[in-house]
Amino acid sequence: MEKYVCTVCGYEYDPEIGDPDSGIAPGTPFEDIPEDWVCPVCGATKDLFEPLVPQGGS
């Protein structure tokens, strides 16, 4: 499952962990999070998140 990053504050949503404080269970893909979910750090809306691109590569 792909991680997503908040473009406002840099918070990383990891589907392996979820967001238990907001009722998002571990194992929940970003696509399955409700549209009214917001970043737990800065309150940014879901549309301000982008897929996390791993650093490095060829």
Phi and psi in degrees as GROMACS dihedral restraints (atoms count N, CA, C in turn):
[ dihedral_restraints ]
;  ai    aj    ak    al  type     phi  dphi    fc
    3     4     5     6     1   -86.8    20    10
    4     5     6     7     1   138.5    20    10
    6     7     8     9     1   -83.4    20    10
    7     8     9    10     1   153.1    20    10
    9    10    11    12     1  -126.1    20    10
   10    11    12    13     1   149.5    20    10
   12    13    14    15     1  -122.3    20    10
   13    14    15    16     1   140.2    20    10
   15    16    17    18     1   -74.3    20    10
   16    17    18    19     1   124.9    20    10
   18    19    20    21     1   -76.2    20    10
   19    20    21    22     1    -8.4    20    10
   21    22    23    24     1   -89.3    20    10
   22    23    24    25     1   -50.8    20    10
   24    25    26    27     1  -118.9    20    10
   25    26    27    28     1   -11.2    20    10
   27    28    29    30     1    91.9    20    10
   28    29    30    31     1     2.0    20    10
   30    31    32    33     1   -58.4    20    10
   31    32    33    34     1   136.2    20    10
   33    34    35    36     1  -105.3    20    10
   34    35    36    37     1   122.3    20    10
   36    37    38    39     1   -86.9    20    10
   37    38    39    40     1   119.4    20    10
   39    40    41    42     1  -109.3    20    10
   40    41    42    43     1   113.3    20    10
   42    43    44    45     1   -61.3    20    10
   43    44    45    46     1   -23.3    20    10
   45    46    47    48     1   -66.0    20    10
   46    47    48    49     1   -28.9    20    10
   48    49    50    51     1  -100.0    20    10
   49    50    51    52     1   -36.1    20    10
   51    52    53    54     1    73.6    20    10
   52    53    54    55     1  -155.6    20    10
   54    55    56    57     1  -140.0    20    10
   55    56    57    58     1    74.0    20    10
   57    58    59    60     1   -54.4    20    10
   58    59    60    61     1   -33.5    20    10
   60    61    62    63     1   -64.8    20    10
   61    62    63    64     1   -22.7    20    10
   63    64    65    66     1  -106.7    20    10
   64    65    66    67     1    10.1    20    10
   66    67    68    69     1    82.7    20    10
   67    68    69    70     1    14.9    20    10
   69    70    71    72     1   -96.7    20    10
   70    71    72    73     1   112.7    20    10
   72    73    74    75     1   -71.8    20    10
   73    74    75    76     1   150.4    20    10
   75    76    77    78     1   -55.7    20    10
   76    77    78    79     1   143.1    20    10
   78    79    80    81     1    89.5    20    10
   79    80    81    82     1     5.9    20    10
   81    82    83    84     1   -89.8    20    10
   82    83    84    85     1   114.7    20    10
   84    85    86    87     1   -62.5    20    10
   85    86    87    88     1   150.3    20    10
   87    88    89    90     1   -54.5    20    10
   88    89    90    91     1   -38.7    20    10
   90    91    92    93     1   -62.2    20    10
   91    92    93    94     1   -24.0    20    10
   93    94    95    96     1   -93.8    20    10
   94    95    96    97     1    -1.7    20    10
   96    97    98    99     1   -72.0    20    10
   97    98    99   100     1   139.0    20    10
   99   100   101   102     1   -56.2    20    10
  100   101   102   103     1   147.8    20    10
  102   103   104   105     1   -64.5    20    10
  103   104   105   106     1   -22.0    20    10
  105   106   107   108     1   -89.6    20    10
  106   107   108   109     1     3.3    20    10
  108   109   110   111     1   -66.6    20    10
  109   110   111   112     1   144.8    20    10
  111   112   113   114     1  -128.6    20    10
  112   113   114   115     1   159.7    20    10
  114   115   116   117     1   -55.8    20    10
  115   116   117   118     1   127.8    20    10
  117   118   119   120     1   -70.0    20    10
  118   119   120   121     1   -12.7    20    10
  120   121   122   123     1   -93.4    20    10
  121   122   123   124     1   -51.4    20    10
  123   124   125   126     1  -117.3    20    10
  124   125   126   127     1    -8.1    20    10
  126   127   128   129     1    84.1    20    10
  127   128   129   130     1     9.8    20    10
  129   130   131   132     1   -65.3    20    10
  130   131   132   133     1   147.3    20    10
  132   133   134   135     1   -75.7    20    10
  133   134   135   136     1   163.5    20    10
  135   136   137   138     1   -58.9    20    10
  136   137   138   139     1   -30.6    20    10
  138   139   140   141     1   -71.9    20    10
  139   140   141   142     1    -8.2    20    10
  141   142   143   144     1   -94.5    20    10
  142   143   144   145     1    10.8    20    10
  144   145   146   147     1  -100.0    20    10
  145   146   147   148     1   146.7    20    10
  147   148   149   150     1  -129.4    20    10
  148   149   150   151     1   153.4    20    10
  150   151   152   153     1   -58.2    20    10
  151   152   153   154     1   138.0    20    10
  153   154   155   156     1   -78.3    20    10
  154   155   156   157     1   122.3    20    10
  156   157   158   159     1   -93.4    20    10
  157   158   159   160     1   119.5    20    10
  159   160   161   162     1   -58.9    20    10
  160   161   162   163     1   141.6    20    10
  162   163   164   165     1   -78.0    20    10
  163   164   165   166     1   152.7    20    10
  165   166   167   168     1    94.9    20    10
  166   167   168   169     1  -149.2    20    10
  168   169   170   171     1   101.1    20    10
  169   170   171   172     1  -169.6    20    10
